[in-house]
Amino acid sequence: GQNIDQPTEMTATEGAIVQINCTYQTSGFNGLFWYQQHAGEAPTFLSYNVLDGLEEKGRFSSFLSRSKGYSYLLLKELQMKDSASYLCAAKDSNYQLIWGAGTKLIIKP
Amino acid sequence: DADVTQTPRNRITKTGKRIMLECSQTKGHDRMYWYRQDPGLGLRLIYYSFDVKDINKGEISDGYSVSRQAQAKFSLSLESAIPNQTALYFCATSDLMREGLDEQFFGPGTRLTVL
């Protein structure tokens, strides 16, 4: 079966760094996505990795290891507005996204 | 104006009723999707369409049907609503870009309650 695993909840301090991990098992692989979803709102796109390595975009970076079926999202200089759920999704051999349940990130002052 | 709109935003209905959720987009994208989101679960794909003449079942299509009336419009119907279809429903659109990237743009969601 296809599966995406990520922690249910994480807590971090304003100004700090947090890493959200994601492991995936899919039939085929055609890319890994990270989305941000604030409570009661729609998901919004953060990053995309299809090759191994690190993609950096401002305070956010995303890493992919295809051989390990592993990705992480790194958030630096945390701000209170970063409190949200972070959704990991892998695209399978049919080019469909398989979504994780999301990691709720709580930022404390 | 929002690029992807959904109507209604909230709906309460009774078991057995037929319900239609509508999605419109002004992004000019060919690809459109319907998802449901339940607490503790990931987004699950119900149906998707890559163009007006293309309709495909997703992971959980049973009990649902769709209509792609135009490039900009994609409707989801619940033929006979049941309580376990109570969920948050999202419409999304995308267009294929570089290296397989098809970032999905989501509508604001429709919260459906079936009593």
Boltz contact constraints between the chains, C-beta under 6 A:
constraints:
  - contact:
      token1: [A, 30]
      token2: [B, 100]
      max_distance: 6.0
  - contact:
      token1: [A, 31]
      token2: [B, 100]
      max_distance: 6.0
  - contact:
      token1: [A, 42]
      token2: [B, 106]
      max_distance: 6.0
  - contact:
      token1: [A, 42]
      token2: [B, 108]
      max_distance: 6.0
  - contact:
      token1: [A, 42]
      token2: [B, 109]
      max_distance: 6.0
  - contact:
      token1: [A, 43]
      token2: [B, 106]
      max_distance: 6.0
  - contact:
      token1: [A, 45]
      token2: [B, 103]
      max_distance: 6.0
  - contact:
      token1: [A, 48]
      token2: [B, 101]
      max_distance: 6.0
  - contact:
      token1: [A, 50]
      token2: [B, 99]
      max_distance: 6.0
  - contact:
      token1: [A, 50]
      token2: [B, 100]
      max_distance: 6.0
  - contact:
      token1: [A, 99]
      token2: [B, 42]
      max_distance: 6.0
  - contact:
      token1: [A, 99]
      token2: [B, 43]
      max_distance: 6.0
  - contact:
      token1: [A, 100]
      token2: [B, 42]
      max_distance: 6.0
  - contact:
      token1: [A, 101]
      token2: [B, 40]
      max_distance: 6.0
  - contact:
      token1: [A, 101]
      token2: [B, 41]
      max_distance: 6.0
  - contact:
      token1: [A, 101]
      token2: [B, 42]
      max_distance: 6.0
